[in-house]
Amino acid sequence: MTEPVALVVNGQRREVSVEPRRLLVQVIREDLDLTGTHIGCDTSQCGACTVHVDGKAVKSCSMLAVQADGASITTIEGMGSGDRLHPLQAAFWEKHGLQCGFCTPGMIMAAADLLARNPNPSDEEIRHGLEGNLCRCTGYHNIVEAVKSAAGSGVPA
Amino acid sequence: MSAIGQAMKRKEDPRMITGRGRYTEDISLPGMLHMVVVRSPEAHAAIT
């Protein structure tokens, strides 16, 4: 028993046919082959699955695909364009904001939403804004530095 | 010699910041099999 779901993903119109129980993250990773979005837990805690749904950061593991019918989705693959990095991507690279890189797509998507709402956050506000994203490698220090640096260079909303 | 003592940007980062890392779960090969562990719904039972 499948339902049709129409999405615009990174600017492209995509249509999938899914069981109602299928999670948005499964559609993104398995049906659309966009594996930059990761699954890091079973509990909605880690944030590695964070994408933008209609401009807002959403944990795609906690949304059914059918709930996203008609929505515009942006994944990490949709940040930046061509060979130009999004300021957040550039800042994570510059400030050594990643080690294994598994949490990084989710961090960037969450940070982009944070900066759209608060373009000049304090360290405290960055840490609070990224509470839904876990990192096992870095200790978060350089992630905060990267987000601060991207904010300083003027991140587009 | 000019690289010594300098902060160097890592070579592996461009892939990971653009979502093109290849973690185990991201790999998809033709004809690959999937494994699921089915756990017993009973805490203590006899298999008959």
N, CA and C atoms of all chains as a GROMACS GRO file, in nm:
protein
  615
    1MET      N    1   0.085  -0.121   0.000
    1MET     CA    2   0.000   0.000   0.000
    1MET      C    3   0.088   0.125   0.000
    2THR      N    4   0.104   0.187  -0.115
    2THR     CA    5   0.193   0.303  -0.120
    2THR      C    6   0.116   0.431  -0.153
    3GLU      N    7   0.175   0.540  -0.112
    3GLU     CA    8   0.118   0.672  -0.138
    3GLU      C    9   0.214   0.750  -0.225
    4PRO      N   10   0.164   0.830  -0.318
    4PRO     CA   11   0.254   0.916  -0.395
    4PRO      C   12   0.293   1.038  -0.312
    5VAL      N   13   0.420   1.073  -0.318
    5VAL     CA   14   0.469   1.191  -0.248
    5VAL      C   15   0.547   1.275  -0.348
    6ALA      N   16   0.508   1.402  -0.359
    6ALA     CA   17   0.575   1.494  -0.450
    6ALA      C   18   0.662   1.589  -0.368
    7LEU      N   19   0.788   1.597  -0.408
    7LEU     CA   20   0.882   1.682  -0.336
    7LEU      C   21   0.960   1.767  -0.435
    8VAL      N   22   1.010   1.880  -0.387
    8VAL     CA   23   1.113   1.952  -0.460
    8VAL      C   24   1.238   1.938  -0.374
    9VAL      N   25   1.338   1.868  -0.427
    9VAL     CA   26   1.457   1.839  -0.349
    9VAL      C   27   1.576   1.909  -0.411
   10ASN      N   28   1.636   2.001  -0.336
   10ASN     CA   29   1.749   2.079  -0.387
   10ASN      C   30   1.715   2.140  -0.523
   11GLY      N   31   1.593   2.189  -0.534
   11GLY     CA   32   1.550   2.258  -0.654
   11GLY      C   33   1.494   2.168  -0.763
   12GLN      N   34   1.502   2.038  -0.743
   12GLN     CA   35   1.454   1.945  -0.847
   12GLN      C   36   1.324   1.881  -0.805
   13ARG      N   37   1.229   1.873  -0.895
   13ARG     CA   38   1.103   1.805  -0.865
   13ARG      C   39   1.123   1.654  -0.864
   14ARG      N   40   1.084   1.591  -0.753
   14ARG     CA   41   1.098   1.446  -0.744
   14ARG      C   42   0.966   1.387  -0.698
   15GLU      N   43   0.933   1.271  -0.750
   15GLU     CA   44   0.811   1.203  -0.705
   15GLU      C   45   0.845   1.061  -0.666
   16VAL      N   46   0.798   1.021  -0.549
   16VAL     CA   47   0.824   0.885  -0.502
   16VAL      C   48   0.691   0.824  -0.458
   17SER      N   49   0.693   0.692  -0.449
   17SER     CA   50   0.575   0.620  -0.404
   17SER      C   51   0.617   0.540  -0.282
   18VAL      N   52   0.560   0.573  -0.167
   18VAL     CA   53   0.614   0.518  -0.042
   18VAL      C   54   0.506   0.460   0.046
   19GLU      N   55   0.547   0.363   0.128
   19GLU     CA   56   0.458   0.318   0.234
   19GLU      C   57   0.441   0.432   0.334
   20PRO      N   58   0.322   0.445   0.393
   20PRO     CA   59   0.300   0.556   0.488
   20PRO      C   60   0.397   0.557   0.606
   21ARG      N   61   0.452   0.439   0.640
   21ARG     CA   62   0.541   0.433   0.755
   21ARG      C   63   0.685   0.475   0.720
   22ARG      N   64   0.712   0.500   0.593
   22ARG     CA   65   0.849   0.529   0.552
   22ARG      C   66   0.893   0.668   0.599
   23LEU      N   67   1.011   0.674   0.659
   23LEU     CA   68   1.060   0.801   0.711
   23LEU      C   69   1.117   0.886   0.599
   24LEU      N   70   1.112   1.018   0.619
   24LEU     CA   71   1.168   1.110   0.520
   24LEU      C   72   1.316   1.080   0.496
   25VAL      N   73   1.389   1.045   0.604
   25VAL     CA   74   1.532   1.020   0.588
   25VAL      C   75   1.557   0.898   0.500
   26GLN      N   76   1.468   0.800   0.507
   26GLN     CA   77   1.484   0.682   0.423
   26GLN      C   78   1.462   0.718   0.275
   27VAL      N   79   1.363   0.802   0.249
   27VAL     CA   80   1.338   0.846   0.112
   27VAL      C   81   1.458   0.923   0.059
   28ILE      N   82   1.510   1.014   0.141
   28ILE     CA   83   1.624   1.096   0.098
   28ILE      C   84   1.745   1.009   0.067
   29ARG      N   85   1.777   0.916   0.157
   29ARG     CA   86   1.899   0.837   0.144
   29ARG      C   87   1.884   0.725   0.042
   30GLU      N   88   1.769   0.654   0.044
   30GLU     CA   89   1.757   0.531  -0.033
   30GLU      C   90   1.684   0.551  -0.165
   31ASP      N   91   1.578   0.632  -0.165
   31ASP     CA   92   1.501   0.651  -0.287
   31ASP      C   93   1.559   0.761  -0.375
   32LEU      N   94   1.621   0.860  -0.312
   32LEU     CA   95   1.674   0.973  -0.388
   32LEU      C   96   1.827   0.968  -0.396
   33ASP      N   97   1.890   0.867  -0.332
   33ASP     CA   98   2.035   0.850  -0.340
   33ASP      C   99   2.113   0.970  -0.288
   34LEU      N  100   2.055   1.044  -0.196
   34LEU     CA  101   2.128   1.156  -0.137
   34LEU      C  102   2.178   1.111   0.000
   35THR      N  103   2.297   1.049  -0.002
   35THR     CA  104   2.346   0.986   0.121
   35THR      C  105   2.428   1.080   0.208
   36GLY      N  106   2.432   1.208   0.174
   36GLY     CA  107   2.500   1.304   0.261
   36GLY      C  108   2.427   1.320   0.394
   37THR      N  109   2.295   1.302   0.393
   37THR     CA  110   2.216   1.304   0.515
   37THR      C  111   2.233   1.170   0.583
   38HIS      N  112   2.269   1.170   0.712
   38HIS     CA  113   2.306   1.046   0.780
   38HIS      C  114   2.206   1.007   0.888
   39ILE      N  115   2.207   0.880   0.920
   39ILE     CA  116   2.130   0.829   1.034
   39ILE      C  117   2.230   0.790   1.141
   40GLY      N  118   2.228   0.857   1.256
   40GLY     CA  119   2.328   0.832   1.359
   40GLY      C  120   2.273   0.772   1.486
   41CYS      N  121   2.140   0.757   1.492
   41CYS     CA  122   2.081   0.705   1.615
   41CYS      C  123   1.946   0.645   1.581
   42ASP      N  124   1.877   0.598   1.682
   42ASP     CA  125   1.740   0.548   1.664
   42ASP      C  126   1.644   0.630   1.748
   43THR      N  127   1.690   0.741   1.799
   43THR     CA  128   1.619   0.805   1.908
   43THR      C  129   1.592   0.953   1.886
   44SER      N  130   1.614   1.003   1.764
   44SER     CA  131   1.593   1.145   1.732
   44SER      C  132   1.685   1.238   1.809
   45GLN      N  133   1.792   1.186   1.866
   45GLN     CA  134   1.878   1.272   1.947
   45GLN      C  135   1.993   1.335   1.870
   46CYS      N  136   2.049   1.262   1.770
   46CYS     CA  137   2.182   1.299   1.722
   46CYS      C  138   2.182   1.410   1.618
   47GLY      N  139   2.075   1.426   1.543
   47GLY     CA  140   2.070   1.537   1.447
   47GLY      C  141   2.146   1.516   1.318
   48ALA      N  142   2.206   1.400   1.298
   48ALA     CA  143   2.283   1.376   1.175
   48ALA      C  144   2.193   1.374   1.052
   49CYS      N  145   2.064   1.363   1.075
   49CYS     CA  146   1.966   1.353   0.967
   49CYS      C  147   1.903   1.488   0.934
   50THR      N  148   1.954   1.595   0.992
   50THR     CA  149   1.891   1.727   0.978
   50THR      C  150   1.892   1.776   0.834
   51VAL      N  151   1.775   1.815   0.784
   51VAL     CA  152   1.760   1.875   0.651
   51VAL      C  153   1.672   1.998   0.668
   52HIS      N  154   1.649   2.071   0.561
   52HIS     CA  155   1.555   2.181   0.563
   52HIS      C  156   1.428   2.138   0.492
   53VAL      N  157   1.314   2.156   0.558
   53VAL     CA  158   1.183   2.133   0.498
   53VAL      C  159   1.112   2.266   0.495
   54ASP      N  160   1.084   2.315   0.376
   54ASP     CA  161   1.025   2.448   0.361
   54ASP      C  162   1.102   2.552   0.442
   55GLY      N  163   1.233   2.544   0.433
   55GLY     CA  164   1.319   2.645   0.492
   55GLY      C  165   1.353   2.628   0.638
   56LYS      N  166   1.296   2.528   0.704
   56LYS     CA  167   1.323   2.512   0.846
   56LYS      C  168   1.398   2.380   0.871
   57ALA      N  169   1.490   2.382   0.966
   57ALA     CA  170   1.564   2.261   1.000
   57ALA      C  171   1.470   2.159   1.063
   58VAL      N  172   1.477   2.037   1.011
   58VAL     CA  173   1.392   1.928   1.059
   58VAL      C  174   1.478   1.803   1.071
   59LYS      N  175   1.458   1.725   1.174
   59LYS     CA  176   1.525   1.595   1.183
   59LYS      C  177   1.445   1.499   1.095
   60SER      N  178   1.501   1.461   0.983
   60SER     CA  179   1.425   1.385   0.884
   60SER      C  180   1.393   1.243   0.930
   61CYS      N  181   1.457   1.199   1.039
   61CYS     CA  182   1.423   1.068   1.095
   61CYS      C  183   1.294   1.074   1.174
   62SER      N  184   1.248   1.193   1.202
   62SER     CA  185   1.132   1.211   1.289
   62SER      C  186   1.012   1.264   1.211
   63MET      N  187   1.020   1.248   1.082
   63MET     CA  188   0.911   1.292   0.994
   63MET      C  189   0.881   1.178   0.898
   64LEU      N  190   0.754   1.150   0.878
   64LEU     CA  191   0.717   1.053   0.777
   64LEU      C  192   0.728   1.119   0.640
   65ALA      N  193   0.766   1.043   0.541
   65ALA     CA  194   0.779   1.098   0.406
   65ALA      C  195   0.647   1.159   0.360
   66VAL      N  196   0.536   1.093   0.393
   66VAL     CA  197   0.405   1.143   0.348
   66VAL      C  198   0.373   1.279   0.410
   67GLN      N  199   0.433   1.307   0.526
   67GLN     CA  200   0.412   1.438   0.587
   67GLN      C  201   0.480   1.549   0.507
   68ALA      N  202   0.580   1.512   0.426
   68ALA     CA  203   0.655   1.611   0.350
   68ALA      C  204   0.599   1.631   0.209
   69ASP      N  205   0.483   1.571   0.181
   69ASP     CA  206   0.424   1.583   0.049
   69ASP      C  207   0.403   1.730   0.013
   70GLY      N  208   0.453   1.770  -0.102
   70GLY     CA  209   0.436   1.907  -0.146
   70GLY      C  210   0.540   2.004  -0.094
   71ALA      N  211   0.634   1.954  -0.013
   71ALA     CA  212   0.731   2.043   0.050
   71ALA      C  213   0.857   2.059  -0.035
   72SER      N  214   0.931   2.163  -0.002
   72SER     CA  215   1.061   2.189  -0.062
   72SER      C  216   1.169   2.146   0.036
   73ILE      N  217   1.253   2.054  -0.006
   73ILE     CA  218   1.355   1.996   0.083
   73ILE      C  219   1.493   2.043   0.037
   74THR      N  220   1.576   2.083   0.133
   74THR     CA  221   1.716   2.110   0.102
   74THR      C  222   1.801   2.017   0.186
   75THR      N  223   1.891   1.945   0.120
   75THR     CA  224   1.986   1.859   0.191
   75THR      C  225   2.125   1.920   0.180
   76ILE      N  226   2.223   1.858   0.245
   76ILE     CA  227   2.359   1.909   0.242
   76ILE      C  228   2.411   1.920   0.098
   77GLU      N  229   2.363   1.832   0.013
   77GLU     CA  230   2.406   1.836  -0.126
   77GLU      C  231   2.356   1.962  -0.198
   78GLY      N  232   2.252   2.024  -0.139
   78GLY     CA  233   2.195   2.143  -0.200
   78GLY      C  234   2.252   2.274  -0.145
   79MET      N  235   2.346   2.263  -0.054
   79MET     CA  236   2.410   2.383   0.001
   79MET      C  237   2.527   2.422  -0.089
   80GLY      N  238   2.542   2.551  -0.112
   80GLY     CA  239   2.644   2.591  -0.208
   80GLY      C  240   2.592   2.559  -0.346
   81SER      N  241   2.666   2.598  -0.448
   81SER     CA  242   2.620   2.569  -0.584
   81SER      C  243   2.740   2.549  -0.675
   82GLY      N  244   2.730   2.448  -0.755
   82GLY     CA  245   2.840   2.418  -0.846
   82GLY      C  246   2.966   2.391  -0.768
   83ASP      N  247   3.069   2.466  -0.791
   83ASP     CA  248   3.192   2.446  -0.714
   83ASP      C  249   3.211   2.555  -0.609
   84ARG      N  250   3.100   2.631  -0.585
   84ARG     CA  251   3.111   2.734  -0.480
   84ARG      C  252   3.055   2.681  -0.349
   85LEU      N  253   3.136   2.681  -0.245
   85LEU     CA  254   3.092   2.632  -0.115
   85LEU      C  255   3.002   2.735  -0.047
   86HIS      N  256   2.903   2.686   0.024
   86HIS     CA  257   2.824   2.773   0.113
   86HIS      C  258   2.919   2.825   0.222
   87PRO      N  259   2.897   2.949   0.270
   87PRO     CA  260   2.986   3.002   0.375
   87PRO      C  261   3.004   2.909   0.495
   88LEU      N  262   2.898   2.838   0.532
   88LEU     CA  263   2.912   2.743   0.644
   88LEU      C  264   3.005   2.628   0.608
   89GLN      N  265   2.992   2.577   0.486
   89GLN     CA  266   3.081   2.468   0.444
   89GLN      C  267   3.227   2.516   0.446
   90ALA      N  268   3.249   2.635   0.391
   90ALA     CA  269   3.384   2.689   0.387
   90ALA      C  270   3.438   2.709   0.528
   91ALA      N  271   3.352   2.757   0.619
   91ALA     CA  272   3.396   2.785   0.755
   91ALA      C  273   3.430   2.656   0.830
   92PHE      N  274   3.351   2.550   0.809
   92PHE     CA  275   3.381   2.423   0.876
   92PHE      C  276   3.516   2.371   0.829
   93TRP      N  277   3.547   2.391   0.703
   93TRP     CA  278   3.676   2.347   0.650
   93TRP      C  279   3.789   2.431   0.708
   94GLU      N  280   3.770   2.562   0.702
   94GLU     CA  281   3.871   2.657   0.746
   94GLU      C  282   3.903   2.642   0.895
   95LYS      N  283   3.799   2.625   0.976
   95LYS     CA  284   3.814   2.624   1.121
   95LYS      C  285   3.827   2.483   1.179
   96HIS      N  286   3.849   2.384   1.093
   96HIS     CA  287   3.867   2.246   1.140
   96HIS      C  288   3.747   2.204   1.225
   97GLY      N  289   3.628   2.230   1.175
   97GLY     CA  290   3.506   2.198   1.248
   97GLY      C  291   3.460   2.055   1.232
   98LEU      N  292   3.542   1.971   1.171
   98LEU     CA  293   3.506   1.832   1.154
   98LEU      C  294   3.628   1.742   1.163
   99GLN      N  295   3.607   1.618   1.209
   99GLN     CA  296   3.711   1.517   1.209
   99GLN      C  297   3.664   1.399   1.126
  100CYS      N  298   3.574   1.318   1.176
  100CYS     CA  299   3.525   1.208   1.093
  100CYS      C  300   3.423   1.257   0.991
  101GLY      N  301   3.356   1.367   1.022
  101GLY     CA  302   3.265   1.429   0.928
  101GLY      C  303   3.123   1.374   0.928
  102PHE      N  304   3.096   1.275   1.014
  102PHE     CA  305   2.963   1.212   1.009
  102PHE      C  306   2.852   1.307   1.055
  103CYS      N  307   2.880   1.386   1.156
  103CYS     CA  308   2.778   1.477   1.210
  103CYS      C  309   2.769   1.605   1.128
  104THR      N  310   2.869   1.627   1.044
  104THR     CA  311   2.887   1.757   0.980
  104THR      C  312   2.771   1.803   0.892
  105PRO      N  313   2.718   1.719   0.806
  105PRO     CA  314   2.603   1.766   0.727
  105PRO      C  315   2.488   1.814   0.816
  106GLY      N  316   2.459   1.739   0.920
  106GLY     CA  317   2.352   1.779   1.012
  106GLY      C  318   2.384   1.908   1.084
  107MET      N  319   2.510   1.922   1.123
  107MET     CA  320   2.554   2.045   1.190
  107MET      C  321   2.538   2.165   1.098
  108ILE      N  322   2.577   2.149   0.973
  108ILE     CA  323   2.568   2.260   0.878
  108ILE      C  324   2.423   2.297   0.852
  109MET      N  325   2.338   2.198   0.837
  109MET     CA  326   2.196   2.228   0.812
  109MET      C  327   2.132   2.296   0.932
  110ALA      N  328   2.164   2.247   1.051
  110ALA     CA  329   2.110   2.308   1.173
  110ALA      C  330   2.164   2.449   1.191
  111ALA      N  331   2.293   2.466   1.164
  111ALA     CA  332   2.355   2.598   1.180
  111ALA      C  333   2.299   2.698   1.081
  112ALA      N  334   2.268   2.652   0.961
  112ALA     CA  335   2.211   2.742   0.860
  112ALA      C  336   2.077   2.797   0.907
  113ASP      N  337   1.996   2.710   0.965
  113ASP     CA  338   1.866   2.754   1.018
  113ASP      C  339   1.888   2.850   1.135
  114LEU      N  340   1.983   2.817   1.222
  114LEU     CA  341   2.014   2.902   1.337
  114LEU      C  342   2.052   3.042   1.290
  115LEU      N  343   2.142   3.050   1.190
  115LEU     CA  344   2.189   3.180   1.144
  115LEU      C  345   2.081   3.257   1.068
  116ALA      N  346   1.988   3.184   1.008
  116ALA     CA  347   1.877   3.252   0.941
  116ALA      C  348   1.788   3.322   1.043
  117ARG      N  349   1.777   3.262   1.162
  117ARG     CA  350   1.693   3.320   1.267
  117ARG      C  351   1.771   3.417   1.354
  118ASN      N  352   1.900   3.393   1.369
  118ASN     CA  353   1.984   3.475   1.457
  118ASN      C  354   2.118   3.496   1.386
  119PRO      N  355   2.131   3.601   1.306
  119PRO     CA  356   2.249   3.617   1.220
  119PRO      C  357   2.379   3.644   1.294
  120ASN      N  358   2.368   3.681   1.420
  120ASN     CA  359   2.491   3.714   1.493
  120ASN      C  360   2.489   3.652   1.633
  121PRO      N  361   2.492   3.521   1.640
  121PRO     CA  362   2.475   3.456   1.770
  121PRO      C  363   2.602   3.459   1.854
  122SER      N  364   2.583   3.460   1.985
  122SER     CA  365   2.695   3.446   2.077
  122SER      C  366   2.733   3.298   2.082
  123ASP      N  367   2.848   3.270   2.142
  123ASP     CA  368   2.890   3.130   2.160
  123ASP      C  369   2.780   3.050   2.228
  124GLU      N  370   2.723   3.112   2.333
  124GLU     CA  371   2.618   3.048   2.410
  124GLU      C  372   2.497   3.016   2.323
  125GLU      N  373   2.462   3.111   2.237
  125GLU     CA  374   2.345   3.092   2.150
  125GLU      C  375   2.373   2.987   2.044
  126ILE      N  376   2.497   2.980   1.997
  126ILE     CA  377   2.533   2.876   1.901
  126ILE      C  378   2.524   2.739   1.966
  127ARG      N  379   2.580   2.728   2.084
  127ARG     CA  380   2.577   2.599   2.155
  127ARG      C  381   2.435   2.556   2.184
  128HIS      N  382   2.353   2.653   2.224
  128HIS     CA  383   2.212   2.621   2.252
  128HIS      C  384   2.139   2.585   2.124
  129GLY      N  385   2.168   2.658   2.018
  129GLY     CA  386   2.101   2.633   1.890
  129GLY      C  387   2.137   2.500   1.828
  130LEU      N  388   2.254   2.447   1.862
  130LEU     CA  389   2.300   2.319   1.808
  130LEU      C  390   2.285   2.205   1.907
  131GLU      N  391   2.203   2.226   2.011
  131GLU     CA  392   2.185   2.122   2.113
  131GLU      C  393   2.128   1.993   2.055
  132GLY      N  394   2.059   2.004   1.943
  132GLY     CA  395   2.000   1.885   1.883
  132GLY      C  396   2.095   1.808   1.794
  133ASN      N  397   2.222   1.851   1.791
  133ASN     CA  398   2.321   1.785   1.705
  133ASN      C  399   2.439   1.737   1.790
  134LEU      N  400   2.466   1.609   1.783
  134LEU     CA  401   2.573   1.551   1.863
  134LEU      C  402   2.697   1.525   1.779
  135CYS      N  403   2.812   1.548   1.840
  135CYS     CA  404   2.939   1.518   1.775
  135CYS      C  405   3.025   1.438   1.870
  136ARG      N  406   3.078   1.327   1.825
  136ARG     CA  407   3.161   1.241   1.911
  136ARG      C  408   3.308   1.273   1.898
  137CYS      N  409   3.345   1.350   1.796
  137CYS     CA  410   3.487   1.368   1.767
  137CYS      C  411   3.548   1.498   1.820
  138THR      N  412   3.481   1.609   1.794
  138THR     CA  413   3.551   1.737   1.805
  138THR      C  414   3.544   1.803   1.940
  139GLY      N  415   3.448   1.767   2.023
  139GLY     CA  416   3.430   1.843   2.146
  139GLY      C  417   3.361   1.975   2.123
  140TYR      N  418   3.310   1.996   2.003
  140TYR     CA  419   3.226   2.111   1.966
  140TYR      C  420   3.298   2.245   1.955
  141HIS      N  421   3.416   2.259   2.011
  141HIS     CA  422   3.482   2.390   2.014
  141HIS      C  423   3.496   2.449   1.874
  142ASN      N  424   3.552   2.370   1.781
  142ASN     CA  425   3.575   2.424   1.647
  142ASN      C  426   3.449   2.432   1.565
  143ILE      N  427   3.346   2.356   1.604
  143ILE     CA  428   3.216   2.371   1.539
  143ILE      C  429   3.160   2.509   1.570
  144VAL      N  430   3.171   2.550   1.697
  144VAL     CA  431   3.126   2.683   1.738
  144VAL      C  432   3.207   2.790   1.664
  145GLU      N  433   3.338   2.769   1.655
  145GLU     CA  434   3.423   2.864   1.584
  145GLU      C  435   3.383   2.875   1.437
  146ALA      N  436   3.349   2.761   1.378
  146ALA     CA  437   3.310   2.760   1.236
  146ALA      C  438   3.180   2.837   1.216
  147VAL      N  439   3.083   2.815   1.303
  147VAL     CA  440   2.953   2.884   1.290
  147VAL      C  441   2.972   3.033   1.311
  148LYS      N  442   3.056   3.068   1.410
  148LYS     CA  443   3.084   3.212   1.434
  148LYS      C  444   3.148   3.275   1.312
  149SER      N  445   3.242   3.202   1.252
  149SER     CA  446   3.314   3.254   1.137
  149SER      C  447   3.218   3.274   1.019
  150ALA      N  448   3.129   3.176   0.999
  150ALA     CA  449   3.033   3.188   0.889
  150ALA      C  450   2.938   3.304   0.914
  151ALA      N  451   2.898   3.325   1.039
  151ALA     CA  452   2.810   3.437   1.073
  151ALA      C  453   2.880   3.568   1.042
  152GLY      N  454   3.008   3.574   1.074
  152GLY     CA  455   3.085   3.696   1.050
  152GLY      C  456   3.097   3.729   0.903
  153SER      N  457   3.098   3.624   0.818
  153SER     CA  458   3.114   3.650   0.676
  153SER      C  459   2.980   3.671   0.607
  154GLY      N  460   2.873   3.677   0.688
  154GLY     CA  461   2.743   3.709   0.629
  154GLY      C  462   2.679   3.590   0.559
  155VAL      N  463   2.610   3.506   0.634
  155VAL     CA  464   2.550   3.386   0.577
  155VAL      C  465   2.413   3.422   0.519
  156PRO      N  466   2.388   3.390   0.395
  156PRO     CA  467   2.256   3.420   0.337
  156PRO      C  468   2.148   3.337   0.404
  157ALA      N  469   2.032   3.396   0.424
  157ALA     CA  470   1.923   3.326   0.494
  157ALA      C  471   1.869   3.212   0.411
  158MET      N  472   5.939   2.340   0.333
  158MET     CA  473   5.969   2.389   0.469
  158MET      C  474   5.868   2.494   0.512
  159SER      N  475   5.804   2.563   0.419
  159SER     CA  476   5.714   2.671   0.456
  159SER      C  477   5.583   2.618   0.515
  160ALA      N  478   5.556   2.485   0.504
  160ALA     CA  479   5.432   2.430   0.559
  160ALA      C  480   5.447   2.402   0.709
  161ILE      N  481   5.572   2.394   0.755
  161ILE     CA  482   5.594   2.357   0.895
  161ILE      C  483   5.548   2.471   0.984
  162GLY      N  484   5.469   2.436   1.087
  162GLY     CA  485   5.420   2.536   1.181
  162GLY      C  486   5.296   2.609   1.132
  163GLN      N  487   5.250   2.576   1.011
  163GLN     CA  488   5.131   2.642   0.956
  163GLN      C  489   5.009   2.554   0.979
  164ALA      N  490   4.894   2.617   0.998
  164ALA     CA  491   4.769   2.541   0.999
  164ALA      C  492   4.738   2.500   0.855
  165MET      N  493   4.715   2.372   0.834
  165MET     CA  494   4.689   2.324   0.698
  165MET      C  495   4.544   2.279   0.688
  166LYS      N  496   4.477   2.317   0.583
  166LYS     CA  497   4.341   2.268   0.562
  166LYS      C  498   4.349   2.121   0.518
  167ARG      N  499   4.255   2.041   0.569
  167ARG     CA  500   4.261   1.898   0.542
  167ARG      C  501   4.213   1.868   0.401
  168LYS      N  502   4.269   1.763   0.343
  168LYS     CA  503   4.233   1.725   0.207
  168LYS      C  504   4.101   1.650   0.201
  169GLU      N  505   4.064   1.585   0.311
  169GLU     CA  506   3.943   1.502   0.306
  169GLU      C  507   3.814   1.582   0.330
  170ASP      N  508   3.828   1.705   0.378
  170ASP     CA  509   3.708   1.781   0.417
  170ASP      C  510   3.612   1.815   0.304
  171PRO      N  511   3.661   1.852   0.185
  171PRO     CA  512   3.567   1.893   0.079
  171PRO      C  513   3.457   1.790   0.053
  172ARG      N  514   3.493   1.662   0.058
  172ARG     CA  515   3.391   1.560   0.036
  172ARG      C  516   3.289   1.560   0.148
  173MET      N  517   3.335   1.572   0.271
  173MET     CA  518   3.245   1.555   0.384
  173MET      C  519   3.156   1.676   0.405
  174ILE      N  520   3.205   1.796   0.376
  174ILE     CA  521   3.121   1.915   0.394
  174ILE      C  522   3.019   1.929   0.282
  175THR      N  523   3.034   1.852   0.173
  175THR     CA  524   2.937   1.858   0.064
  175THR      C  525   2.851   1.732   0.059
  176GLY      N  526   2.862   1.649   0.163
  176GLY     CA  527   2.777   1.530   0.171
  176GLY      C  528   2.820   1.418   0.079
  177ARG      N  529   2.948   1.419   0.039
  177ARG     CA  530   2.995   1.313  -0.049
  177ARG      C  531   3.091   1.217   0.021
  178GLY      N  532   3.079   1.208   0.154
  178GLY     CA  533   3.156   1.107   0.227
  178GLY      C  534   3.099   0.970   0.196
  179ARG      N  535   3.182   0.867   0.207
  179ARG     CA  536   3.134   0.731   0.180
  179ARG      C  537   3.143   0.648   0.308
  180TYR      N  538   3.046   0.669   0.395
  180TYR     CA  539   3.041   0.589   0.517
  180TYR      C  540   2.977   0.455   0.479
  181THR      N  541   2.998   0.354   0.560
  181THR     CA  542   2.955   0.218   0.525
  181THR      C  543   2.811   0.214   0.479
  182GLU      N  544   2.725   0.280   0.552
  182GLU     CA  545   2.582   0.276   0.522
  182GLU      C  546   2.548   0.349   0.392
  183ASP      N  547   2.641   0.429   0.341
  183ASP     CA  548   2.614   0.506   0.219
  183ASP      C  549   2.646   0.426   0.094
  184ILE      N  550   2.717   0.314   0.112
  184ILE     CA  551   2.762   0.238  -0.004
  184ILE      C  552   2.649   0.152  -0.057
  185SER      N  553   2.629   0.158  -0.186
  185SER     CA  554   2.525   0.079  -0.251
  185SER      C  555   2.587   0.010  -0.371
  186LEU      N  556   2.589  -0.123  -0.369
  186LEU     CA  557   2.651  -0.198  -0.479
  186LEU      C  558   2.546  -0.283  -0.548
  187PRO      N  559   2.559  -0.303  -0.678
  187PRO     CA  560   2.460  -0.385  -0.749
  187PRO      C  561   2.456  -0.527  -0.691
  188GLY      N  562   2.335  -0.576  -0.667
  188GLY     CA  563   2.319  -0.713  -0.618
  188GLY      C  564   2.353  -0.731  -0.472
  189MET      N  565   2.374  -0.621  -0.400
  189MET     CA  566   2.413  -0.638  -0.260
  189MET      C  567   2.294  -0.688  -0.178
  190LEU      N  568   2.326  -0.762  -0.072
  190LEU     CA  569   2.224  -0.819   0.014
  190LEU      C  570   2.208  -0.732   0.138
  191HIS      N  571   2.093  -0.741   0.203
  191HIS     CA  572   2.068  -0.666   0.325
  191HIS      C  573   2.047  -0.764   0.439
  192MET      N  574   2.097  -0.730   0.554
  192MET     CA  575   2.080  -0.816   0.670
  192MET      C  576   2.001  -0.743   0.776
  193VAL      N  577   1.905  -0.811   0.832
  193VAL     CA  578   1.829  -0.758   0.945
  193VAL      C  579   1.836  -0.861   1.056
  194VAL      N  580   1.860  -0.818   1.177
  194VAL     CA  581   1.858  -0.909   1.292
  194VAL      C  582   1.716  -0.912   1.348
  195VAL      N  583   1.657  -1.028   1.350
  195VAL     CA  584   1.522  -1.044   1.407
  195VAL      C  585   1.538  -1.098   1.547
  196ARG      N  586   1.498  -1.019   1.643
  196ARG     CA  587   1.516  -1.058   1.783
  196ARG      C  588   1.390  -1.125   1.836
  197SER      N  589   1.406  -1.211   1.931
  197SER     CA  590   1.291  -1.281   1.987
  197SER      C  591   1.200  -1.183   2.060
  198PRO      N  592   1.070  -1.193   2.034
  198PRO     CA  593   0.976  -1.110   2.110
  198PRO      C  594   0.951  -1.163   2.251
  199GLU      N  595   1.006  -1.284   2.278
  199GLU     CA  596   0.986  -1.343   2.412
  199GLU      C  597   1.116  -1.333   2.491
  200ALA      N  598   1.107  -1.291   2.617
  200ALA     CA  599   1.228  -1.280   2.700
  200ALA      C  600   1.281  -1.417   2.738
  201HIS      N  601   1.192  -1.512   2.754
  201HIS     CA  602   1.230  -1.646   2.799
  201HIS      C  603   1.129  -1.742   2.741
  202ALA      N  604   1.173  -1.830   2.652
  202ALA     CA  605   1.076  -1.917   2.586
  202ALA      C  606   1.146  -2.042   2.533
  203ALA      N  607   1.066  -2.142   2.497
  203ALA     CA  608   1.120  -2.261   2.432
  203ALA      C  609   1.084  -2.255   2.284
  204ILE      N  610   1.180  -2.287   2.200
  204ILE     CA  611   1.155  -2.290   2.056
  204ILE      C  612   1.096  -2.426   2.024
  205THR      N  613   0.972  -2.425   1.971
  205THR     CA  614   0.904  -2.552   1.940
  205THR      C  615   0.882  -2.566   1.790
   0.00000   0.00000   0.00000
